[in-house]
Amino acid sequence: MIRIVVADDHTLLRDGVVALLTKTGDIEIVGQAADGREAIDLCLLERPDVLVLDLSMPRLNGLDVIRRLRSEAPHTAILVLTMHSEGEYVLHATHSGARGFLLKDAAGSELATAVRALASGEDYFGAHARTVLDKQEATSVPLEDPYRNLTDRERETFHLLIEGHTTKEIARALDISVKTAENHRSRVLEKLECRNAAEAIRYAVRRGLAG
């Protein structure tokens, strides 16, 4: 049996993916996550063969989940399943460590095929993603980091900030002092060249980092 975790903040969509994959007979759902942090926790606990991951999720963006799991759970292959068809999503996801990428309008049979491919050690990219990757390889244009070299803790601060949390709430969520949270917040805004939280939100939306 192929053991997988499904992470998507939309319950109906997540339930649909779970139902579809369960019917295959060779895929076992060992966990479901509704946000990025829950996805990481489940993967560290259950050690699934494959994580089926949406990119736009609360608490931690899908790109952050991929980066974290690449180092903390390298045994889990990540298949991105998203509605975002823009090329930058494909490039950043694969650059971060995803080994598969499918759009949500893909056929159910293709999703199962992709899961099996990743579980067997292969990569799997849908036709759209493959076109984007081939074009990138042909042009060799450097990929800009949308986070402008934020540290892992600064990225966590960034996502809490754009979700509307105050500095005190950020400190509580990250289990750090308010002063440290203030320092992280200041460095995030400085690195992203944003004057305030509103500009940070607009920055996130433009670069597909908003959950």
N, C-alpha and C positions, 0 to 999 in steps of 0.2 A: 504493500500500500504506500502511496505517496502522501506524506503528511504535509498539510498546508495550513497557513493562517491567511484569512481574508481581512483586509483593512480598508474600510470605506465609511465615511461619516453619514452616508445616506442609507438608512436602514432597509428600505425597500430594494435598493440596488444590491446591497450586500446580501440580503436574503436570497435574491434572485441568483447571484453568483454561487452562493453556497448550495442552493437547490440544484442548480445545473451541474456543478462539479460532483456533487454527492451521487447523482444518477449514473456516473460513469462506472462505478463499481471498483475502480482501482485508486481512487483519490479519497483520502480521509481528512475532514476538516477538524483540526485540533484546536482552533481558536478563532475568535472574531474580534476585531478592534474597531472602535468608532473614532479614534484620534491617533495622532502620531506617537505619543508617548506610550499609549496602551499597546500599539503595534510592536514597539521595541521591547516592552516588558514581556509580551507574549512570546516573541521570538527567542528571547534569552531564556525563558522558562521552558518552552516546549521544544525548542530546537527543530523547527519544521524544515522540510526539504525545500519548500518554496513559500515565499510571501507574495500574495497577490495584493498589490498596493495602489491605491488612488494617490494622486499627487496633491490635490487641494484638500487638506484636512486641518482641523483645529489643533491647538496646543503645539504640534510640531508639523511643519510642512513635510510633504513626502520626500523632497530632496534631502532634508536633514535626516529623515529616517534611513534613507539609503546610505548616506555617508556614515552614520553611526553604526549601522549593522555591517557595513563592509569591514569595519575593524573589530567590532565586538561580537559579531556572529557570522563569520565568513562562510560557515557551513550552509547558511540559508541563501538560496538564489532568489533574486528579487525580480518579479514580473510586474511592470507598471501597467495598470489598466485604468485609462483616463479618458475624459471627454476632450481634453486639450490636444488639438492637432497641430498647433504652431510648432515650427521646427525647433525653436529654442528649448521647448520642453523635452523633446526627444534627445537633443544634444546634451543638455544638462543632466538629465536622468542617467544616460549611459556613461557620461563622463564621471558621474558620482559613483557609479558601480552597478547600476541595474543591468541585468543580463537579458532582459526581454522588455518589449514595449508593444502594447496593443491599444487600439482605440475601443471605446465602449460599444461602438456599433459593429464590432467584429462578430462573426457567427459563433455560437456556443461551441461548436465542434473545434473551431480554431483556438479558443481559449483552453480547452482541454488538451489540445495538441501542444500548445505553448507550455503548459504546466508540465507535461510529460517530458518535453525537450529539456527544460531547465533542470528537472529532477535527474535526468540522465547525464548532466554535465554539459549540455549544449546551450547555445544562445538561441533566442527566437525573437525576431522582429517582424511585425506585420508589414504589409507592402508599403504603407505610408512611411513608417519609421525607417524602413530599409532605403527608401528613396532619399530621405533626409540625410541619413548617414553616408550614403554613397556620394552625395553632393558635397558634404562637408569634407570627406576624404579627398575628393577631386580638387577642391579649392584650397585646402590646407589653411583656411582662415582661423587664427587663434580664437578660442572660445572665451569670452569675457565671463569672469566670475560675478554672478549677480549680487553676491554678498560683499564684494569689495574686501575680501580677506578678513572677514570677521572670525573671531575664535569661536569654538563650539559654544562656550558660555555666552558670548555676545550674541550668537544666533538665537539662543534660547531667549535671551532678553529681548531681542528684536521682535520675535513672534509674540511674546507676551505684551510688548508695547503696542504693536499694531492691532492686537485683540482688545485694546482699551484698558489694560490693567495699569493701576497706579504704581509708583515706585515701591510703596509699602507692600502692595500685593505681589509685585515681582520678587521682592526680597523673601516674602513668605513662601512663594511657589518654588523658589530655587534654594531655599534654606540658607540664605546669606543675610548679612546685615544690610540695613537700609542704605548705609553709606556706600557699601560695595555695589549695591544695586544702582545707586545714583552714578557711580563711576562707570559701570557697564553701560548704562543708558547714554551717558555723555559720549563715551567712545563710539558707540553704535551710531549716534547722530553725526558725529564728526567724520567717521570713516565713510558714511553714506552721503555725506554732504547735505544733510537735512537739518533744518533749523528747529523743527519741533515734531511731535508725534504725527500731526496731520500730514506733513511732508513725507514722513517715513511710511505712512499708509499708502500714499500715492506712489511712492517708490516701489513698494511691495506689489501693488496692483499692476504697475507697468511691466514688472519683471516676472510676473506669475508666481510670486512668493506668498501671496495672501491665501489663507485657508478658506 
